[in-house]
């Protein structure tokens, strides 16, 4: 088995230089670096990761704690984290906290005990124990998708407290916040949600319902804030009865949609606040024999890989999920390299994908369609029969 000394002799450099190339501990001239990598490849040298970790106090591993790994959105984030980690020579240890605060703290402790160099975490709705553990042990950590201070910025954490925050952060620049202990990365939420609401209002809808996410999550608070911002921009009043908690999962969203459809004056359009809730909403509509968009228009926050295959095709906000994952790795590696740097929160832009579930006519051009005129009243009552295509 080839050793580091064999690689050094083959490349014509010192053992220290080989170490610097393989561990990234010091800049090396490009031609020297390439000579070392060629020798590694030719000799089939495999670094002794355990020995290296004992010398450097680094395991070159990252802990990832993300709930609902089966959710396509988080699956794409995971792919981004994995790609970013692999690019920089890091392995990944993955745990699912199941959106349970107590279990979340336990799995993060287990990852920490396996001596990961740092962690990337999508926190639960109540991350107090998690944050206390990470702060107490000074674990380099990046929070992704859900911000630990996002609910305060957005002005609420659920349908009952969704007032302020219409002017929530929209830029994608990195901002520094010295007092914070953790770096964070997420997508924009407020303005993209407002875009969905104003689009539906522009089609004539005056009663637009929202199937909202799990209370306590920053994504829930910010998307409710965006919903209110969109209503305000169109001169429409906010009505608490038109906001139903879907708890960020399918079954609860099905119940929330049923409640909205049972109102004395039901909504003529719905916005769902994530992809899992969209599935639940579609089930509820199907159970009632309602057709989208003829009986009720639908827009979704979160795109699906298969959303373009639905009939009608789903109008949606698509999030840069893979980029969120790779950006989280960059932030973590920056933190490992410079522990005392100011903390950063990075927000990435979303895109509005215009299809036909909103009630716009099909044009045959992906992502673009012309509005189809319609009244603010549903073509049929919620009790009428039809099919959800």
One Martini backbone bead per residue (centre of mass of N, CA, C, O) as a GRO file, in nm:
protein
  389
    1UNK     BB    1   0.096   0.037   0.024
    2UNK     BB    2   0.080   0.354  -0.018
    3UNK     BB    3   0.251   0.643   0.079
    4UNK     BB    4   0.333   0.964   0.138
    5UNK     BB    5   0.630   0.920   0.065
    6UNK     BB    6   0.579   0.805  -0.217
    7UNK     BB    7   0.442   1.056  -0.328
    8UNK     BB    8   0.679   1.251  -0.283
    9UNK     BB    9   0.885   1.105  -0.466
   10UNK     BB   10   0.715   1.109  -0.730
   11UNK     BB   11   0.675   1.439  -0.718
   12UNK     BB   12   0.930   1.592  -0.587
   13UNK     BB   13   0.854   1.625  -0.276
   14UNK     BB   14   0.744   1.682   0.021
   15UNK     BB   15   0.551   1.565   0.272
   16UNK     BB   16   0.434   1.840   0.351
   17UNK     BB   17   0.318   1.907   0.072
   18UNK     BB   18   0.125   1.675   0.054
   19UNK     BB   19  -0.037   1.755   0.305
   20UNK     BB   20  -0.131   2.032   0.199
   21UNK     BB   21  -0.288   1.926  -0.042
   22UNK     BB   22  -0.481   1.717   0.108
   23UNK     BB   23  -0.567   1.938   0.354
   24UNK     BB   24  -0.559   2.252   0.292
   25UNK     BB   25  -0.328   2.417   0.483
   26UNK     BB   26  -0.178   2.530   0.213
   27UNK     BB   27  -0.061   2.694  -0.033
   28UNK     BB   28  -0.007   2.571  -0.373
   29UNK     BB   29   0.130   2.533  -0.650
   30UNK     BB   30  -0.025   2.421  -0.925
   31UNK     BB   31   0.203   2.225  -1.033
   32UNK     BB   32   0.247   2.085  -0.762
   33UNK     BB   33  -0.036   1.988  -0.708
   34UNK     BB   34  -0.058   1.816  -0.968
   35UNK     BB   35   0.177   1.625  -0.904
   36UNK     BB   36   0.049   1.504  -0.654
   37UNK     BB   37  -0.219   1.403  -0.780
   38UNK     BB   38  -0.082   1.217  -0.987
   39UNK     BB   39   0.059   1.037  -0.777
   40UNK     BB   40  -0.193   0.943  -0.631
   41UNK     BB   41  -0.320   0.809  -0.881
   42UNK     BB   42  -0.085   0.617  -0.964
   43UNK     BB   43  -0.057   0.477  -0.661
   44UNK     BB   44  -0.328   0.466  -0.494
   45UNK     BB   45  -0.366   0.670  -0.271
   46UNK     BB   46  -0.486   0.652   0.077
   47UNK     BB   47  -0.595   0.827   0.315
   48UNK     BB   48  -0.570   0.856   0.670
   49UNK     BB   49  -0.829   0.973   0.833
   50UNK     BB   50  -0.775   0.909   1.130
   51UNK     BB   51  -0.489   1.020   1.149
   52UNK     BB   52  -0.556   1.304   1.052
   53UNK     BB   53  -0.757   1.375   1.286
   54UNK     BB   54  -0.543   1.356   1.515
   55UNK     BB   55  -0.367   1.593   1.406
   56UNK     BB   56  -0.608   1.820   1.324
   57UNK     BB   57  -0.898   1.785   1.469
   58UNK     BB   58  -1.023   1.661   1.202
   59UNK     BB   59  -1.280   1.476   1.001
   60UNK     BB   60  -1.418   1.576   0.743
   61UNK     BB   61  -1.716   1.630   0.866
   62UNK     BB   62  -2.080   1.651   0.830
   63UNK     BB   63  -2.371   1.747   0.987
   64UNK     BB   64  -2.715   1.646   0.900
   65UNK     BB   65  -3.032   1.806   1.000
   66UNK     BB   66  -3.328   1.676   0.841
   67UNK     BB   67  -3.646   1.688   0.783
   68UNK     BB   68  -3.812   1.516   0.562
   69UNK     BB   69  -3.633   1.353   0.344
   70UNK     BB   70  -3.881   1.264   0.153
   71UNK     BB   71  -3.887   1.542   0.069
   72UNK     BB   72  -3.807   1.687  -0.225
   73UNK     BB   73  -3.692   1.950  -0.115
   74UNK     BB   74  -3.485   1.817   0.089
   75UNK     BB   75  -3.348   1.638  -0.118
   76UNK     BB   76  -3.221   1.873  -0.278
   77UNK     BB   77  -3.062   1.989  -0.047
   78UNK     BB   78  -2.895   1.739   0.007
   79UNK     BB   79  -2.756   1.740  -0.270
   80UNK     BB   80  -2.615   2.012  -0.225
   81UNK     BB   81  -2.454   1.933   0.024
   82UNK     BB   82  -2.306   1.690  -0.094
   83UNK     BB   83  -2.165   1.839  -0.325
   84UNK     BB   84  -2.015   2.047  -0.148
   85UNK     BB   85  -1.862   1.845   0.029
   86UNK     BB   86  -1.717   1.681  -0.192
   87UNK     BB   87  -1.561   1.918  -0.322
   88UNK     BB   88  -1.405   1.951  -0.017
   89UNK     BB   89  -1.367   1.657   0.126
   90UNK     BB   90  -1.647   1.577   0.257
   91UNK     BB   91  -1.844   1.418   0.473
   92UNK     BB   92  -2.173   1.265   0.555
   93UNK     BB   93  -2.403   1.304   0.829
   94UNK     BB   94  -2.735   1.173   0.878
   95UNK     BB   95  -3.040   1.321   1.021
   96UNK     BB   96  -3.379   1.282   1.161
   97UNK     BB   97  -3.583   1.493   1.368
   98UNK     BB   98  -3.902   1.505   1.300
   99UNK     BB   99  -3.990   1.787   1.417
  100UNK     BB  100  -3.861   1.726   1.711
  101UNK     BB  101  -3.713   1.882   1.964
  102UNK     BB  102  -3.600   1.640   2.130
  103UNK     BB  103  -3.486   1.475   1.892
  104UNK     BB  104  -3.310   1.695   1.777
  105UNK     BB  105  -3.108   1.712   2.014
  106UNK     BB  106  -3.017   1.415   2.001
  107UNK     BB  107  -2.905   1.400   1.707
  108UNK     BB  108  -2.702   1.630   1.743
  109UNK     BB  109  -2.540   1.493   1.967
  110UNK     BB  110  -2.455   1.246   1.803
  111UNK     BB  111  -2.301   1.400   1.589
  112UNK     BB  112  -2.105   1.537   1.785
  113UNK     BB  113  -1.985   1.262   1.902
  114UNK     BB  114  -1.865   1.212   1.594
  115UNK     BB  115  -1.687   1.466   1.524
  116UNK     BB  116  -1.788   1.684   1.374
  117UNK     BB  117  -1.698   1.994   1.244
  118UNK     BB  118  -2.007   2.041   1.159
  119UNK     BB  119  -2.336   2.197   1.104
  120UNK     BB  120  -2.656   2.125   0.939
  121UNK     BB  121  -2.978   2.289   1.005
  122UNK     BB  122  -3.332   2.223   1.026
  123UNK     BB  123  -3.532   2.362   1.228
  124UNK     BB  124  -3.766   2.369   1.443
  125UNK     BB  125  -4.030   2.535   1.603
  126UNK     BB  126  -3.845   2.449   1.879
  127UNK     BB  127  -3.496   2.540   1.919
  128UNK     BB  128  -3.386   2.586   2.212
  129UNK     BB  129  -3.221   2.329   2.280
  130UNK     BB  130  -3.045   2.333   2.035
  131UNK     BB  131  -2.914   2.611   2.072
  132UNK     BB  132  -2.798   2.558   2.353
  133UNK     BB  133  -2.612   2.325   2.273
  134UNK     BB  134  -2.445   2.464   2.049
  135UNK     BB  135  -2.346   2.699   2.228
  136UNK     BB  136  -2.215   2.540   2.462
  137UNK     BB  137  -2.021   2.371   2.238
  138UNK     BB  138  -1.935   2.537   1.991
  139UNK     BB  139  -2.088   2.466   1.721
  140UNK     BB  140  -2.055   2.473   1.401
  141UNK     BB  141  -2.338   2.645   1.242
  142UNK     BB  142  -2.603   2.595   0.996
  143UNK     BB  143  -2.898   2.739   0.901
  144UNK     BB  144  -3.175   2.607   0.713
  145UNK     BB  145  -3.467   2.761   0.573
  146UNK     BB  146  -3.488   2.792   0.892
  147UNK     BB  147  -3.505   3.051   1.109
  148UNK     BB  148  -3.439   3.148   1.441
  149UNK     BB  149  -3.532   3.476   1.362
  150UNK     BB  150  -3.770   3.497   1.148
  151UNK     BB  151  -4.038   3.548   1.305
  152UNK     BB  152  -3.967   3.831   1.404
  153UNK     BB  153  -3.925   3.963   1.124
  154UNK     BB  154  -4.225   3.881   1.012
  155UNK     BB  155  -4.448   3.907   1.258
  156UNK     BB  156  -4.480   3.589   1.323
  157UNK     BB  157  -4.624   3.224   1.374
  158UNK     BB  158  -4.923   3.260   1.256
  159UNK     BB  159  -5.251   3.319   1.186
  160UNK     BB  160  -5.276   3.492   1.466
  161UNK     BB  161  -4.964   3.628   1.381
  162UNK     BB  162  -4.960   3.820   1.073
  163UNK     BB  163  -4.896   4.127   1.051
  164UNK     BB  164  -4.620   4.198   1.022
  165UNK     BB  165  -4.369   4.214   0.756
  166UNK     BB  166  -4.416   4.331   0.463
  167UNK     BB  167  -4.098   4.443   0.481
  168UNK     BB  168  -3.930   4.218   0.423
  169UNK     BB  169  -3.674   4.058   0.315
  170UNK     BB  170  -3.529   4.068  -0.041
  171UNK     BB  171  -3.252   4.048  -0.058
  172UNK     BB  172  -2.938   3.856  -0.155
  173UNK     BB  173  -2.755   3.959   0.040
  174UNK     BB  174  -2.506   3.974   0.257
  175UNK     BB  175  -2.539   3.988   0.609
  176UNK     BB  176  -2.432   4.132   0.909
  177UNK     BB  177  -2.433   3.981   1.259
  178UNK     BB  178  -2.266   3.986   1.539
  179UNK     BB  179  -2.455   3.861   1.779
  180UNK     BB  180  -2.472   3.620   1.627
  181UNK     BB  181  -2.392   3.256   1.620
  182UNK     BB  182  -2.530   3.200   1.332
  183UNK     BB  183  -2.558   3.080   1.031
  184UNK     BB  184  -2.770   3.152   0.731
  185UNK     BB  185  -3.007   2.988   0.495
  186UNK     BB  186  -3.243   3.105   0.240
  187UNK     BB  187  -3.532   3.183   0.109
  188UNK     BB  188  -3.748   3.368  -0.017
  189UNK     BB  189  -4.097   3.456   0.099
  190UNK     BB  190  -4.263   3.716   0.081
  191UNK     BB  191  -4.264   3.810  -0.219
  192UNK     BB  192  -4.349   3.543  -0.358
  193UNK     BB  193  -4.624   3.524  -0.216
  194UNK     BB  194  -4.730   3.795  -0.317
  195UNK     BB  195  -4.728   3.713  -0.615
  196UNK     BB  196  -4.955   3.504  -0.601
  197UNK     BB  197  -5.177   3.694  -0.498
  198UNK     BB  198  -5.165   3.913  -0.724
  199UNK     BB  199  -5.227   3.720  -0.952
  200UNK     BB  200  -5.511   3.636  -0.857
  201UNK     BB  201  -5.627   3.922  -0.836
  202UNK     BB  202  -5.580   3.982  -1.146
  203UNK     BB  203  -5.814   3.751  -1.210
  204UNK     BB  204  -6.057   3.845  -0.981
  205UNK     BB  205  -5.988   3.776  -0.695
  206UNK     BB  206  -6.124   3.824  -0.342
  207UNK     BB  207  -6.104   3.515  -0.229
  208UNK     BB  208  -5.805   3.420  -0.068
  209UNK     BB  209  -5.661   3.135   0.028
  210UNK     BB  210  -5.463   2.983   0.306
  211UNK     BB  211  -5.229   2.719   0.339
  212UNK     BB  212  -5.055   2.686   0.616
  213UNK     BB  213  -4.807   2.631   0.819
  214UNK     BB  214  -4.615   2.572   1.080
  215UNK     BB  215  -4.610   2.689   1.372
  216UNK     BB  216  -4.284   2.863   1.431
  217UNK     BB  217  -4.197   2.898   1.151
  218UNK     BB  218  -4.045   3.116   0.943
  219UNK     BB  219  -4.188   3.033   0.682
  220UNK     BB  220  -4.472   3.081   0.783
  221UNK     BB  221  -4.452   3.379   0.866
  222UNK     BB  222  -4.351   3.489   0.587
  223UNK     BB  223  -4.588   3.384   0.410
  224UNK     BB  224  -4.806   3.538   0.557
  225UNK     BB  225  -4.685   3.813   0.508
  226UNK     BB  226  -4.704   3.789   0.196
  227UNK     BB  227  -5.007   3.756   0.182
  228UNK     BB  228  -5.070   4.034   0.307
  229UNK     BB  229  -4.913   4.202   0.108
  230UNK     BB  230  -5.082   4.123  -0.141
  231UNK     BB  231  -5.352   4.229  -0.042
  232UNK     BB  232  -5.268   4.523   0.002
  233UNK     BB  233  -5.176   4.580  -0.294
  234UNK     BB  234  -5.498   4.508  -0.387
  235UNK     BB  235  -5.713   4.609  -0.168
  236UNK     BB  236  -5.741   4.370   0.038
  237UNK     BB  237  -5.868   4.207   0.292
  238UNK     BB  238  -5.812   4.062   0.593
  239UNK     BB  239  -5.897   3.707   0.672
  240UNK     BB  240  -5.878   3.469   0.906
  241UNK     BB  241  -6.072   3.251   0.767
  242UNK     BB  242  -5.857   3.225   0.507
  243UNK     BB  243  -5.666   3.092   0.732
  244UNK     BB  244  -5.517   2.766   0.733
  245UNK     BB  245  -5.373   2.504   0.907
  246UNK     BB  246  -5.136   2.262   0.753
  247UNK     BB  247  -4.855   2.191   0.904
  248UNK     BB  248  -4.667   2.103   0.646
  249UNK     BB  249  -4.887   1.875   0.569
  250UNK     BB  250  -5.114   1.680   0.410
  251UNK     BB  251  -5.346   1.608   0.612
  252UNK     BB  252  -5.385   1.896   0.728
  253UNK     BB  253  -5.443   2.028   0.451
  254UNK     BB  254  -5.702   1.875   0.396
  255UNK     BB  255  -5.854   1.995   0.638
  256UNK     BB  256  -5.813   2.294   0.572
  257UNK     BB  257  -5.958   2.290   0.299
  258UNK     BB  258  -6.232   2.194   0.403
  259UNK     BB  259  -6.279   2.443   0.583
  260UNK     BB  260  -6.276   2.655   0.356
  261UNK     BB  261  -6.513   2.518   0.185
  262UNK     BB  262  -6.723   2.555   0.445
  263UNK     BB  263  -6.777   2.826   0.408
  264UNK     BB  264  -7.017   3.043   0.340
  265UNK     BB  265  -6.770   3.199   0.185
  266UNK     BB  266  -6.573   3.080  -0.024
  267UNK     BB  267  -6.307   3.048  -0.191
  268UNK     BB  268  -6.170   3.097  -0.533
  269UNK     BB  269  -5.877   3.073  -0.403
  270UNK     BB  270  -5.553   2.908  -0.363
  271UNK     BB  271  -5.276   2.886  -0.126
  272UNK     BB  272  -4.986   2.696  -0.091
  273UNK     BB  273  -4.693   2.667   0.137
  274UNK     BB  274  -4.637   2.367   0.019
  275UNK     BB  275  -4.605   2.062  -0.134
  276UNK     BB  276  -4.751   1.881   0.072
  277UNK     BB  277  -5.010   2.062   0.085
  278UNK     BB  278  -5.092   2.036  -0.208
  279UNK     BB  279  -5.175   1.741  -0.193
  280UNK     BB  280  -5.398   1.777   0.020
  281UNK     BB  281  -5.568   1.975  -0.143
  282UNK     BB  282  -5.624   1.790  -0.388
  283UNK     BB  283  -5.776   1.579  -0.226
  284UNK     BB  284  -6.007   1.761  -0.125
  285UNK     BB  285  -6.112   1.836  -0.406
  286UNK     BB  286  -6.170   1.551  -0.504
  287UNK     BB  287  -6.376   1.474  -0.281
  288UNK     BB  288  -6.566   1.728  -0.399
  289UNK     BB  289  -6.553   1.749  -0.718
  290UNK     BB  290  -6.329   1.957  -0.795
  291UNK     BB  291  -6.209   2.196  -1.032
  292UNK     BB  292  -5.897   2.272  -1.179
  293UNK     BB  293  -5.987   2.611  -1.222
  294UNK     BB  294  -6.306   2.627  -1.247
  295UNK     BB  295  -6.374   2.624  -0.926
  296UNK     BB  296  -6.055   2.653  -0.840
  297UNK     BB  297  -5.781   2.820  -0.777
  298UNK     BB  298  -5.413   2.739  -0.796
  299UNK     BB  299  -5.131   2.795  -0.578
  300UNK     BB  300  -4.769   2.737  -0.520
  301UNK     BB  301  -4.539   2.673  -0.268
  302UNK     BB  302  -4.356   2.500  -0.450
  303UNK     BB  303  -4.212   2.279  -0.651
  304UNK     BB  304  -4.221   2.020  -0.888
  305UNK     BB  305  -4.099   1.784  -1.094
  306UNK     BB  306  -4.425   1.712  -1.175
  307UNK     BB  307  -4.605   1.977  -1.217
  308UNK     BB  308  -4.608   1.971  -1.541
  309UNK     BB  309  -4.800   1.693  -1.538
  310UNK     BB  310  -5.031   1.818  -1.455
  311UNK     BB  311  -5.404   1.848  -1.470
  312UNK     BB  312  -5.326   2.111  -1.427
  313UNK     BB  313  -5.068   2.310  -1.433
  314UNK     BB  314  -4.859   2.429  -1.182
  315UNK     BB  315  -4.856   2.714  -1.017
  316UNK     BB  316  -4.530   2.841  -0.899
  317UNK     BB  317  -4.284   2.839  -0.652
  318UNK     BB  318  -3.936   2.826  -0.689
  319UNK     BB  319  -3.670   2.688  -0.521
  320UNK     BB  320  -3.313   2.696  -0.442
  321UNK     BB  321  -3.231   2.414  -0.305
  322UNK     BB  322  -2.942   2.338  -0.391
  323UNK     BB  323  -2.820   2.617  -0.322
  324UNK     BB  324  -2.876   2.607  -0.026
  325UNK     BB  325  -2.688   2.368   0.029
  326UNK     BB  326  -2.419   2.486  -0.088
  327UNK     BB  327  -2.423   2.746   0.083
  328UNK     BB  328  -2.404   2.608   0.359
  329UNK     BB  329  -2.122   2.493   0.314
  330UNK     BB  330  -1.974   2.757   0.270
  331UNK     BB  331  -2.040   2.881   0.544
  332UNK     BB  332  -1.907   2.658   0.715
  333UNK     BB  333  -1.619   2.676   0.596
  334UNK     BB  334  -1.578   2.969   0.673
  335UNK     BB  335  -1.611   2.921   0.978
  336UNK     BB  336  -1.375   2.719   1.009
  337UNK     BB  337  -1.155   2.919   0.899
  338UNK     BB  338  -1.330   3.174   1.056
  339UNK     BB  339  -1.461   3.185   1.363
  340UNK     BB  340  -1.473   3.527   1.406
  341UNK     BB  341  -1.667   3.590   1.210
  342UNK     BB  342  -1.931   3.726   1.102
  343UNK     BB  343  -2.243   3.670   1.077
  344UNK     BB  344  -2.473   3.512   0.833
  345UNK     BB  345  -2.742   3.598   0.599
  346UNK     BB  346  -2.884   3.411   0.331
  347UNK     BB  347  -3.075   3.511   0.044
  348UNK     BB  348  -3.268   3.352  -0.202
  349UNK     BB  349  -3.412   3.345  -0.497
  350UNK     BB  350  -3.708   3.311  -0.662
  351UNK     BB  351  -3.958   3.158  -0.886
  352UNK     BB  352  -4.207   3.217  -1.128
  353UNK     BB  353  -4.433   2.960  -1.238
  354UNK     BB  354  -4.630   2.977  -1.527
  355UNK     BB  355  -4.936   2.825  -1.560
  356UNK     BB  356  -5.285   2.685  -1.513
  357UNK     BB  357  -5.414   2.662  -1.211
  358UNK     BB  358  -5.493   2.981  -1.200
  359UNK     BB  359  -5.654   3.032  -1.501
  360UNK     BB  360  -5.469   3.019  -1.734
  361UNK     BB  361  -5.380   3.000  -2.047
  362UNK     BB  362  -5.262   2.798  -2.281
  363UNK     BB  363  -4.951   2.835  -2.493
  364UNK     BB  364  -4.687   2.624  -2.495
  365UNK     BB  365  -4.513   2.802  -2.294
  366UNK     BB  366  -4.295   2.773  -2.063
  367UNK     BB  367  -4.389   2.990  -1.797
  368UNK     BB  368  -4.609   3.106  -2.011
  369UNK     BB  369  -4.911   3.308  -1.985
  370UNK     BB  370  -5.231   3.410  -2.037
  371UNK     BB  371  -5.481   3.557  -1.908
  372UNK     BB  372  -5.793   3.443  -1.784
  373UNK     BB  373  -6.094   3.538  -1.771
  374UNK     BB  374  -6.272   3.610  -1.456
  375UNK     BB  375  -6.449   3.585  -1.195
  376UNK     BB  376  -6.487   3.599  -0.836
  377UNK     BB  377  -6.658   3.353  -0.892
  378UNK     BB  378  -6.753   3.047  -0.887
  379UNK     BB  379  -6.878   2.819  -1.118
  380UNK     BB  380  -6.907   2.652  -0.851
  381UNK     BB  381  -6.992   2.503  -0.589
  382UNK     BB  382  -6.856   2.301  -0.344
  383UNK     BB  383  -7.104   2.087  -0.407
  384UNK     BB  384  -7.027   2.043  -0.677
  385UNK     BB  385  -6.961   1.863  -0.964
  386UNK     BB  386  -6.650   1.694  -1.054
  387UNK     BB  387  -6.298   1.731  -1.140
  388UNK     BB  388  -5.972   1.663  -1.059
  389UNK     BB  389  -5.713   1.672  -1.291
   0.00000   0.00000   0.00000
